[in-house]
Amino acid sequence: MSCLKLSKKRKIEEECRVFNENWTEKYFFTDVGVKAPCLICSETVAVFKEYNLKRHFQTKHANFGHNLSKQELQKKANNLTKRLKQQQNVFDKTSSLQRNATKASFILANKIAKQNKSFAEAEFIKDCMVNAVSVVCPEVKSKVEAISLSRRTIVRRIDAIAVNIHEQLLTASGRFQWFSIALDESTDIQDTAQLLIYIRGIDENFEITEELLSMESLKDTTTGKDLFNSVINSPIRSGLTLNKLASITTDGAPSLTGKYSGLVKLLNDKIKEDFPLHSVLSFHCIIHQESLCKSSLKLKHVIEPVVRAVNLIRSRD
């Protein structure tokens, strides 16, 4: 029966540990909010317990005489409280500067990632900022110098931003009533096929979320089966079920839209197997259709001016 006996957990709030004013005269401690600092050496005791205060006084200040008056003790307590508050203000100010510098580092890292710039350019940006600030407002030069923009820091910042965006997407995807995906497969500079999977979902409040769901690397082959395995795992990893998939958009490649072994065919077979009453719509990307039309029709005199105008606008953003 003793093994079934549960021990009651002690709580500090229930022990009424309140600072006693007599401890100031007996052990030279004062009350400063949540801690009790010593008036002699300024060390603090976190728990208001007489044993802790008495032990500190007897072990460190046993030879200290009790010849101070109440006025002198009160004066020491006031000075100590004032000094502790000043130290706290300095700490809060330093922490605020560090938070602002970290926030600025994240903002610049986000800009660099969006513009596809080299991580090393962050250090060049910092040098430019320091040189400009030293001329315009030298008093804030130290604040700019506190911003960490090394290459390793930028890598960590971008990784943290990516993780945060992925967590936001996971949170939003849990509320999706329906979602659709769009696929784009291309080869990078290392001759590795990369499959980009974009997702667009809508929740019960008709709020639409559109984001890059995943980028899957296809190391060996890029058959319809390989693409199917990559696509089928991405929504599952995000907590989505295929019965909420409304449509899929592709570029019309044979490995995606093949009649017998294409991605769309394999995906529909999988959904009909798991959810017999559900079907998925398939669409051909309009951008690829326009590109095919441009290649078939003689519209060079129309396309080239439009492309130059678009490139000019994008270069000045």
C-alpha positions, 0 to 999 in steps of 0.5 A: 500500500505504501507504493500507492501513496502519492507524495504531495508536491510542495509549492513555494506559494503555499509556504508563505515565503514573504520577506520579514522586515526584522531580517534587515536588522538581524542579517542585513538583507533587504527586499527588492521585489522578487529577490533579497540582496545583501546590504554588505556584499550585494549578493542576492538570495532568490528564496525568502527563507530565514535559513538561507539569509542566516547561513549567508550572514554567518558564513560570510559576515560573521564578524560584521558588527550590529552597530548600524542604526535603522536610519543607516540600514534604510539608507544602505537599502535605498542606495542598493535598490537604486543601484540595482534598478540602474543595472537593470535599466542598462541590461534592458537597454542592451537587450533592446539593442541586441534584439533590434540588431538581430531583427535588422540582420533577419530583414537584410537576410530576407532581402538577399534571399529574395533577390538571389544575391550572394551571401558574401554581399551582406558584408559589403552592404554592412560596410556601405551602411557603416561608411554612410552612417559615420558621415550622416549620423555618427552617433548611431555608428556603433548600432549599425556595427552591431548588426551581424552580417557575416556569411555564416550568419546570413546562412543561419538567418535564411535557414531560420526564415525557411523553417518559420515559413514551413511551420506557418504553411503547416499551420495553415494547411491544417485548416485547408478544406480544399487544395490544388497543386502545380508542378514544374520540373527543370534541371539545375546547373549540376544537371540534377532534375528538380521538381517544384511543387506549389500549393494553393489552399482555401479554408472555411473562411475563404482565406487563400494560401499560396506557397512553395510546398516542396522542392524534390530532387530526382537523382536517377530517372524522371519517369512518371513513377518517380514524379508520383512518389515525390508528389504523393509524399509532399502533402502527406508530410504536410498533414494533408490528405488526398481526398482534399486535393481538387486539381493538379496543374502540369506543363504537359510533359509526357512523364506528367500527363502520359495516358498509361504511366504518367503522373496524373494517371498514377495519382488518379488511380491512387485516389480512386483506390483510397477514396472511390467517390473522389476525382481530381481535375487536371489542367495544362499550365497556361504559360506553357500553352502560350509558349507553345502558341508563340512557337507555332505562330509568327508573333515575334513582332508582338512578343519581343516588345512585350518581353523588353517592356517586362524586363525593363520594369522588373529591372527597376523594381 
